[in-house]
Amino acid sequence: MAMSNKTVRSRLAGAVSVLAAVGLLAGCATGGPGGPAPSELGAGTSMGAVELLTADPEPLLQFYVDGVGLEVLADVEGAVTLGIDGTPLLSLVETDAPADSFNDAGLYHSAFLFPDEKTLADALVRTATIAPNSFQGSSDHTVSQAFYFGDPDGNGVELYVDRPRDGWEWDDNLVTMGSAALDPNAFIAENFDPAELGEHADGVVMGHVHLRGGDLADAEQFYADTLGFAVTARSEGAVFFAADGYHHHLAVNVWSSEGAGERPESTGLGHVTIHVGDPSELDSLEARLNEAEHNYTREGSELRTSDPWGTQIIVSVKG
């Protein structure tokens, strides 16, 4: 499929800015000496598949396959697994649960990390073509260039590309993540070639997952002190976590969900998967969960637990 840059620009014209809260990181840290804080979770930590619960999988399937560029890896009754190169990144599970509410804890966005600007630009074009009203905004976060969408169920979606790590700035173990303007049309004009538009997002991974929670202190106690991430950034109403010097693998905000309690049954987020590089990481995590008297189950190379609001977390050894 080929189209002109003029057509692409018209697809994105008039897009609204992403929620203003995303811009709150602009002053959370300034460039200076130092580097990331060490994390209990070590090298090889990465995000795995996110599970979404939905009353109608078909519109989501079109969005994530024809737009984002994922492939169908498995399709069994009531559940579809999507990914790239045989690696699961997203699962869609049919449910008759009521709709998710932004006032509850749950998913803020799933963030797909692209290997380069061209592959990202292709995904922007595909998504703007099949879902032109889904675009919500874009931002240059200093460490990355990010574009925000809402899928047909209203789940947040980020499509982004990282800037080189040697250009990231750290101060007092916090990374500088700004929120400068990023023109999607200019990005596409610079990186998109209509004659080379690909169908699939080759090389894409689940870069990070951003959650809604009820309390930032509780989020930090669980995701940093117990799960083992380091805190890499804080802003008004949000805290960011990572392992092995990444800018963030997980984030929790309370922008619309402050004071939220246990998650009710609903569509939206089912579970989040975290991969670790070595079985010993699970042993250490198990010890921290026991020390915190936090419930979990473990079967071999997979451990399951939940955050303070009932969001299911699966930690597994990367195969």
N, C-alpha and C positions, 0 to 999 in steps of 0.2 A: 504494500500500500504506500503510495507517495502523495504528498501534498506540499503546497508551497508554505514558506515561512509566513506569508501574509495570512493564509488561512489559519495557521496555528495561532498567530497573534490575535486574530479575531475570536478564537475560542477562549482566550484568557482575558480578553478585554473586560474591564469593569469588575474584576474579581475583588472581593472584599479582603481587608487585611485580616491576618490571623489574630486570634484573641489577644488583646493587649497584654494579658498576663505573660505571654511568651517573651515579651520584651523586657521583663523585669530583671533579667540576668545582666543587663548592660554594665552595671557597676559592681557586680558581686566580687570581682577581683581585678587587680591591675597587674600589668606585667612587672616582673621583678625576679629576683633570685629565688631559687628553690625548685621543687619538683613535686610530683604527686606523693601523697602519703602511702606507705606500704599497706597492703590489704592482706587479710587472712586467706582469701581466695587468690590463687596464684596465676602464673603464666598458663595460658591455654583456656582461661575462662572466657566464655562467649555466650550469647543468647541463642536459644533454640526456638522451637516452634511455639507459636501462640495459638490457643484454641479460642474460637469465637462461637458462641451459641446464637442461633438465628431461627426465626420462624419461617423464613423463606430463603433458602440457600442460593437460588438461581441468580438473583440480581448481584449478590456478593460474588458468585462465581464469575460472572461476566466482568465485574469491576477488577478483580484481582488477577484474572487470566488475560483478558483482552486489554485491560488498562495497565496495571502494574507490570504484567509480563510473567507471572508465575505459570507453572505447568501443573496439570493434574497428575499426581503421583499415585493416588489410590482413590477409588470411589466405591464404597460399600453402602448398604442401605442406611440412610440417615447421617452419613459422615463422608466428607471429601477432604483429602489431604493434598495441599498445594505446596510446591517448592520449586527448586532449580537443581539440575544435575543430580537428581535422586535424593537431595537433602530436604527434608520437610521444614517448611517455614511457617505454615498456617494451616489450621484445620477448621473446617466449617461443620458444625454439628447441629442438626435440626432439633428444635425444642418447641414446646407449647407454653413456655414460661412467659410471663408478662414482660413488657419492654423495659430496658435499662433506663435508669434515671441519673442525670448528671449530679444530682444531690447526694447520691450514694457513692460509696467507694466502688472502684472498678477500673476500667480502661480509659486513659486519656488519649494515648495513641500508641500504635505499633509503628516502629520506625525501620524502614528498609534501607540498608546501606548499600549503595551502588559502587562498583569498582572504579568508575571514572565518569567524567562529565558527559561524555557522549551517550553512554548507556542510560544515565539518568535523564538526559534530554529526550531520548526516545520514549522513556516511560511517561514523561510529562506530556508529550504529544499524544501518545496512545490514550492516556487517562483523560486528557482534556477533550479528546475526540468522542469517546464513548460516554463520558459523564461530565459534560461541560459546566454543570452547575455545582460540581463537587469541590472545586478549588476554593481554599479558604485563605491562603496567604503564603508569604515566603519571607525568609530572613537569612542574612549572613551572620552566623553565630561565631565568627572568627575561626573556630576549630572546624567548622563545616558550613556547607550551603544547603539550606533545607526548604522544602516545599510541602505545604500542608493541604490535606484533602479530608473530606468526610465520605465514608463509604455509604452504600444505600441504606444501611441500618443506623447510620449516624456515628459509627465508630471512627475515632480519629486515626488518620494515616499520615505518616511523615515519609517522604522520599528524599534521601539526602546523600551527599558525597562528602567525605572528610577532606580537609586540607592536610598537608604533610605534618606528621607529628613533630618534626624538628622546628616547626613554626609555632607550636602551641606555647602559650605563656602561663607560668605557674607562679603563684605568690602565696606563701604560707600554706602550701599544699592544696591550694584551690586553683582551678584552671579558669582562665579568662574566657567567658562565653558571652560575646556581645550580641546585639540584636540590630544590626544595621540593615538598611533597606536593601532588598535584592529584587531586581526587576526580572520577572520570569520571562518576559518577551526577549530581553537582551540576552539572558542566559541561553535560551533556545536558539536565538539567531547566531550566537557564537559557537554552539556545540552540536546543533542538529543539522544533519544532511538528509533531506527527504529521499534521496536515492538509496540511502543505506539504513532506512528505518527497519529495525529488527522486531521480530514478534515476541521474543523472550528476553527477560532481564538476566542475561548470563552473568554469573559472578555475584549476584545479589545475595546478601545475608540479612538476618535479623540483627540490626545494629544495636538497638536498645528498645526498651519498653518503658513508657511513661504511664504511671498509674494515678488514679484518684484515691486519696486516703482521708482519714478523719482527723489526724493529729500528727504533726511533723516530729515531735519528740518520740512518739511511739514508732513512727516509721524509721527513725534513725536507730532506735534501740534494736529493732528487729533486723533491718537490712544491713546495718553496719556492725553492731555489736554481736549479733547472733549469726546472721547469715554469712558475714565476713567480707562485705564490700568496704571500701574506703569512701568517705565523704569527699567529693571532688568540687562541689559548688553548692552555695546556698543563695536563695533569693527570698523576697517577700512572698511567703506562701508556698515555697517549694524547696526540696533538697534533692541532690543528685549523687548517685553512687556509682563506683566503678571498681574494677580489679585491674591489676597489672598496668597501671598508668594510662588507661583509656579515659576519655573525657566523661562519658557516663554510659553504663550498661542499663541502669535503672534510674528512674526518678519518681518521686511522689509529690503531688501538689494537693493543696486544700482549697483551691480557688473557687470551686463550686460545691465542695463536699465537707467543709470544715465541721467537725463534730459528728460526722457520720459514724454509725455503729456497725454491727455485723451486716454484711451484704445480704439482701434478700435474694431469693431465687429470681432470676431475670435472664433476658437475652444479654448479649455483650460478652464480656470476658469470661471464659471458662477456666483456663489455666495459663501460666507462664512457665517456660522451660529455660533452665540455666544449665549449660554444659561446663564441666570442669575437666581438667587435663589429666588427672591421675586419681586412682581409687583412694589413695591416702587422703585426698581432699574431702571425700565423703566421711571418712573416719573422724577427721578433725571437726567437720560440721556436726556430725552426730554428737560429739563430745560437747560442743557449744550449745546445742539444743537441749541436751540433758542438763547442763549447768543452768540454763535459763528456765528449765522445767516447761519446755515448749513441746507440744505434741507433734509427733511425726511418725511415719512408717518407713521402713527400708526393706527393699528386696534386692539383694545383690548390688548391682551398680546403679541403682535408682533409689532416691530418697524423696518422699513426698511430705510436705508440710503446708502451712497456710500462714499468711501474714495476719496482723492484728484485726483485719476486717473480713477475714475469711477468704481472701483471694488465694487460690490454690497455686502452690509453687512446686515444681518438679525440678530436682537437681540430679543430673545424671552424668556419668563419665562419657566423654565424647568418644564415639566409636571410630 
